[in-house]
């Protein structure tokens, strides 16, 4: 199989300001292509290596949703259950209502947040700052427990009625708290015991051991005018932010189910390949049932929420239980398959899983803004064009 087109595309990204790239492609669980370009640290001219560690940011969400679905399979909850049944702080929520005169009123929510609303970003929780959460962040300098985080979030009004809109936000962080309550473990412990250890993912977690710090990639921003790089200041998790007092601290508490994991391409691919192969890894460990993965990659948005989900580079996709899922190849201009699914991360990491052709690829880079709208559809076209 000839992946010359993919190699050519990756090599072109340096001129677009992307410092380094790392791509692994798998067919039927076997690696058929691996390519690394550029540097993990520009100042030291450190080349991207097979064991380079990346903040995967929002690709954490796929692991969080998978772990929550494991608990769903155990009968711990139903998708349509109110979240307040398990997290009492989310009972009796209020909602911001903007009246025709422009005045915002706070009124009782007409319906509870359901667990499925957390999965589908339909909870009324967004990434917009709120008073209680801002207060918590200031008091702790960004280092708080998931329990404290959830308690603060629940005190603020929702931005819309649950289940009525799609809006990207902190829903999966609250789903992480649900995992803690239902499992009796911290989110990191649950991830370790149910994903990382059984799948042999030693370089994946919410914190880095001191002997691995030298493998962590540096994240950059790129100035299109001057064609120069600077270290990125757009780092939402204090643990990754060099300006934070909690930078790479072993005492960092916050385990963000929405964006907190670091990993390698090789590690993350073990998880991805398990999902592609019907939920069971090569080692025989069952991550999820095949029927549950089918539910995960089913579009759960109605017409109104599909209109909210209008990111241009996600054209042709619907949204499932924490993943984009291809529903219209023509609308997406995609040469891929209906039902291919995955997600991406803030600095440009990309996951694509396609059970129809037993394809997985995991791509990593380190740039904010990530240029995902340029990279993702072109990379997809190049990979499928080589199959």
N, C-alpha and C positions, 0 to 999 in steps of 0.2 A: 504494500500500500504506500503510495507516494504522498507525503505531506509537504511537498515543496511550497505549495501555496500558503500553507500555514506559517512555515518558516519565514517566507518573504514578508508576510504581514507583520509578524512579531518584530522582525528586524526594522520595519518601517516606523515602529512606535517610538524609537529613540528620537527621531526628528520631530515628533509631536510633543516631546518634553517628558516622556515617561522614562524614569531613570533605569528601570530594570523590569524584566518580565520572567515569569516562571509558569510553564504550561505542561500539564500531563494529560494525555488522552488514553482512555481505556476502552477496549472492546471486549465484551464477555468477561470482564474482570481482569483482563490482561493488559498491561501497559504496552501500547503500540507506538507511542511517540512521547518524547520528552525534550524540551528545549528551554534553555535559560539564556537571557540576554542582559547586558548591562550590569548595574551595580546595586548592592544593597546599601552601600554608604558611599556617597560621591566624594566626600572629603578625603576619605582614606582609600578610595578606589577599590573597595572590597567587592569582588564579583559575587553575583547571586550564586548560591551553592545549593546542592540537593537538600541540605538540612537548614536552610535559611528559615527563620521563624517570622511570621507575619501576624500583625493584628488583623483578624478576619472580620472584625466589626460585625455588620449585620448578617453575615453568614452564620453567626452564632444562632440566629433565629431558627434556622432549619433544625439544628440540634435540639433547641428548646422545645419546638413543636413536636419533634419526634419523641422526646422523653415524655412530654405530656400525653401523647397518644399511647405510649406504653401503659400509663396509668389508666387511660380510657379503656384499653383492652383488658385491664385487670378489674374493671367494674368500679373504679374509684369515683367516677362521675359520668354524667351524661352530657353531651355537647349542649343540649338546650337548658341545662340547669342554670339557675341564677348564680353568679359568682359569689354573691353574698351568703349563699348557703355554706360556703367553705371559708370565705374571707369576710367575716361579719362587718368589717369597716366599710365594705362596698354595698351594704344595704342602705336603702333610703337616699340614693344619690340625688343631687340637684343638677340642673342644666342651665347654661347661659342661653337666653332667648333675646335676640335683637329685634325690637319692635320696628314698625314702619317709620316711627319718628327718630330712629337711630339709637334710642335708649336701650341699654342692655339690662335685662331683668334676670334674676336668679329664681327659678321655679323648680318644684319637685319633678324628677324624671317620670315620664309616663310609663316606662317599662324598665325592668332591671337589666343590668349588663349580664348577658349569658356567657357561658364559657366559650361558646363558638364565636362570640363577638370579639373575644381576646385573640383567638386564632386568626380571624379574618380582618383585623384592624377596623372593626366596626363598633368599638366600645364607647366612643366619645372621648377617649384619651388620645392626645396628640403629642407632638414634640414641642408644642408651644409652652413657654414658661408659665408657671402658675405660682401664686404667692406662697403657698405652703411648701411646695417643692423647692422653690428658690430659697426660702428661709432655711430649709434643711441643708441644702448645698452650701450655703454661706456658713452655717454653724459647724459643719463637719468638713469643709473644704473638699466636698465631693466624695468623702469616704464614710459610707453608712451601710447598714445591713439592708437586705431586701425587705425585712419586716418593717424597718423604719421608713424605707422608701414607700412601700405600699400604704402605710398609715398616713403619710403626708399627702400622697396623691389622692387618697380617698376623701380628704377634707375639702378639696377644691371642686368647684362645679365642672361638669363635663362640657365639652365644646359642642356636642349635639346629642340628640336622643339616641340611645343605644340601638344598634341594628339598622339605622336609617342611612348612614353614610359610610364611605370608606375614607380613612385618613391615616396616613403613616404616622406611627407614634410609639408610645411606650407600652402598648398592649402586651407584647411578648415578655417584657420585664415583669409585669403582673402575673403573666402565665408562669414565669419562673417562681414567683412566690407561691403560686398554687401548687406547683410541684413540691416545694419545701413542706407545705402544710400536709399534703396528702401522703408524702413519703416518709416524713419524720426525719429527713436529712437536709443538710444545706444543699443548695443547687449544685455547687461544685462536687460535693460528695456523691450526689445522685448521678451526675454526669460521669464521674470517675468510675463508679461501681457498675453502671449500666451501659456505658458507651466506651469510654477511653481504655479501661483495663481489658475488657473482653475483646476489643478490636485491636489491641496493641497500638495505642496512640500515645506514646510516651511524651511527646512534645506538645501536647494540647492541654490547655487549662486556663484558668482565670489569672494565674500568677506564674512568674518565671523563676526557676531555680537560679541561684547566682552563677553557677557554672554554665548557664545557657544564655546569659545576657549578651555575650559577644556575638551571638547568632541572630539577634533581633534586628530586623530591618529598620532603617531610618525613613520616616515619611517626609515627603517634600511637597511644596507647592511650586508652580511654574509660572513665570511671568512671560506672557506671549510677546510683549513688546521688546523686552531686553533679552529674551531667550536665556534667562538664568533661573536657577533653582534656589529656594530657601527652605529651611526646615519648617514644616507645616505647623501653624498655630491652631488649626481647626481640629483639635483633638477633644472629643466630647467626654471621654472616660479619663478620669484623673490619673489612673494607673499608667496610661500611655503618654501622658502630657509632661514633657521635660520641665515645664514651668510650675508644675504642681508639687507641693511638699510630699505627696504620696507617690511620686514617680517611681515605678518599679519596686515599691515598698512591699516587703513580705508581710506586713501588717495591714495591707489593703483589704477592706472588708467587702466592698460592693461587688457582687457577682451578677453582672448584667446579662440576663437572658436575651436581651435585645442586641447586644453588641460587645460583650466583654472578653471573648476568647482569643487567645493566640494559638497558632498552630503552624504546621508545615503543609506544603502541598501533598506530600506523601501520606501524612497522618489523615488529613481531611478526606483524601481520596478513599481511604479504607471505609470510612463511614458512608461516603457517597455510593461506592460500589455495592455496599450491603443494601441500600435502598433500591438500587437499580436491579438487583438480582432477586427481587421479590421479598426483601426484608431479611434475608439470611446471608451472613458473611461467608467467605471461603472457609473460615475456620469452623463453620457450623453453628456459630452463635446467631440466634434469632433476634434481630433488632426490633422489627415490627412484622405483623402479618401482611401478606400481599393485599388482602382486601382493605386493610387500613391504609396502605400506601395509595391504593386506588382512590380512596376517600380523600386522602391528603391532596392528591393532584387533580381533583375535580374542582371546577370553577364553582365557588360558593356565592358569587356576587349576583344580585339581581340587576335589572337594567339601571336603576337609579345609582347604585354603588359602582357599576361599571363605568358610568359617566364620570365619577370621581377618580377612578383609576385610569388616568389618562396620560401617564408619563410617555412621552413620544417614543422612547426606545423600548417601551413595553407594548407597543402596538401589536395587536393580535393575541395578546395574553389576557387571560382572566387571572383570578387570584383564588387559591385554594386555602388549605389550612397551613398558612405560613409560607407559601411558595407561589411564585408565578407559574402559570400553566398555559401552554399554547392551545388556543381554541380556534384560531382563524389564521391559517397560513397566508392567505392573500392579504389580509389586513396588516399582518406583520412583515410582509415581504420575506417570508422565511422559507428556506429549503429544508427545514427540519420537519419533525413529526408532530402531529396533534398529540397533546398529552406530555410532551417533554416539559420538564419542570426544573426549578432551582431557585436561586436567589443570588444576591451580590453583596459586597461590602463597601463601606464608605471610601476606602482608599483604592478601590478598583478590583478587588477579588471577585471572581465569577464562578458560579457552579451551574453546570448543566447536566441533567440526568434524563436519558431517553430510553426507557425500557423497550420501546418498539424495535430498536436496533442494537440494544445492549451497549449503549454508548454513555460514557461519563467523561466529562473533562473538568478539571480544576485549574483555574488560572489565578495567578497572584501578581500584584504590582504594589506600588506604594506612592500614590499621588493624590492630593486633594486640591481642588476638585479633581475627580478621578477620570474624567472624559469617558465615562461609561457609555454615554450615548453614541460616541464614536467607536469605541472598542467592541462593545458587546455584540451588536448585530453583524459587524464585519468579521469578527472572530467566528461567530456561529456559521456564517455563510462559507467561510474558508474551510472550517472543519467538515461540515457536511459535504462540501464540494470535493473533498478528498476520499470520501467513503465509497 
